[in-house]
Amino acid sequence: MLRILLAFTLAIQPVLAADLPDLGEVSRQYFSDQEEQTLGRTIMRDVYADPRYLDDPEIENYLNQLGYKLVSVSARNQRTFNFFVVDDPTINAFAMPGGNIGVHTGLLLAAQSESELASVIAHEIAHVTQDHLARMVAAQSQSYWPTMAALALALLASRSNPNVASAAIASTQAYSIQNQLNYSRDYEREADRLGYDMLTKAGFDPHAMSEFFERLQRANRFYDTSAPAYLRTHPLTSDRIADMEARSESAPYRQVEDSLDFQLVRARLRAQEGTPDDAVLAARSTLKDKRYSNETAARYALITALLRARQFKEAEADVQKLPSGKNTDPMILQLAAYTALTGGNPKLAVQRYRTASDAYPGYRPLQYGYINALLTTGQSRDALTRVDGQLALYPLDRRLWRLAAQAHAQLGQRLLSHSAQAEADALSGNLVAAIEQINLGLKAGDGSFHEMSAAEARRREWQEAEKSQRKK
């Protein structure tokens, strides 16, 4: 599936940040904003369908908060970004067309501080904000540029697993660009420079970038031909390391404490490693021996592991040991409510979700959990009222549309259920599935005149969009 962009084999002169605003029209001559967004949606459709995509709202929410904290201090913060997680133990992160940035679980666990993680994400954001893909396309003749489908396949194959990329695309037109998917050194230095600026302006440790990449470079010496995935698409040189160190040396020392959410996300991932019993044993051992930097995160990992092992009574007992009160982290409140729900106490779960969602109305994972709990307990009307309220705020949230589909289905509203599922499919980039769902809803024929008309209009819109995609 993953990681950004093409660095075509041409001599690209170093680009100064001051020169960047002049690139717009030239770089878009052969690759427009609309084409990039289309390609981004095409790739994300396959990402969402890939079993390695980690559909975890809490981790994804954390990455988006961290990502947008960095984007907000960028000189080019008008772009829309989407940060997602890949369940892969390799150390990797990548950006793709349309502002889509993926982060491997291996990177989340390998980063020794939140600042190190932020430094890698800032580097990837810089690849997007500086239009590196569009600039590379502009350097080629239009006749040489591969089809959108071939490019999408090449990006997915190479970013997912560079070791098997050639086999995955050998029979396609994308093979001709398989060796051109790595960044040039000039683009890497540019991303380093601008990523460093974002890192410092956002309040992270300015030394984290050089420390992380230097550690990665040292580790690379032991890999022989099997280098870390990140290094195969991001050429790392001694000059780059020296540049990073020179920038950080002039910066004052700044001790930056990791956020609790960073610790909880890592604990959540560690609890998913190995068998459920092994995960419980490892988490208990960590707490017993006090081998942790944050006790709350260590207990969070134990509860998550206990739920995997279906030891619900023990999980609830440990929930009681977590912090509680007005300022409790929403990830902790979410886990407490989910523990009650999976442990067979739906009434307590709904109560916990209600209190937590009122305290953190903007934390969407809690809203997902609350709506799901209402559906689980048969409170379909209340679930629909809540999901409609959330959709009014976040109309492009595919998870909310899926929950809306479930709520309408429980209420016997077939057209509205299929229509909501169609919206979820369309937002996932799968227009074919969206059209199929809307057709099923129209065949059900149980909607009002207004609802039927709206569904037919939506079908026409998606059919035109899908036809346009097939022509590219």
Secondary structure, 3 states (H helix, E strand, C coil): CCCCCCCCCCCCCCCCHHHHHHHHHHHCCCCCHHHHHHHHHHHHHHHHHCCCECCCHHHHHHHHHHHHHHHCCCCCCCCCCEEEEECCCCCCEEEEHHHEEEEEHHHHHHCCCHHHHHHHHHHHHHHHHCCHHHHHHHCCCCCCCCCHHHHHHHHHHHHHCCCCHHHHHCCCHHHHHHHHCCCCHHHHHHHHHHHHHHHHHCCCCCCHHHHHHHHHHHHHCCCCCCCCHHHHHCCCCHHHHHHHHHHHHCCCCCCCCCCHHHHHHHHHHHCCCCCHHHHHHHHHHHHHCCCCCCHHHHHHHHHHHHHHCCCHHHHHHHHCCCCCCCCCCHHHHHHHHHHHHHCCCHHHHHHHHHHHHHHCCCCHHHHHHHHHHHHHCCCHHHHHHHHHHHHHHCCCCHHHHHHHHHHHHHCCCHHHHHHHHHHHHHHCCCHHHHHHHHHHHHHHCCCCHHHHHHHHHHHHHHHHHHHHHHHC
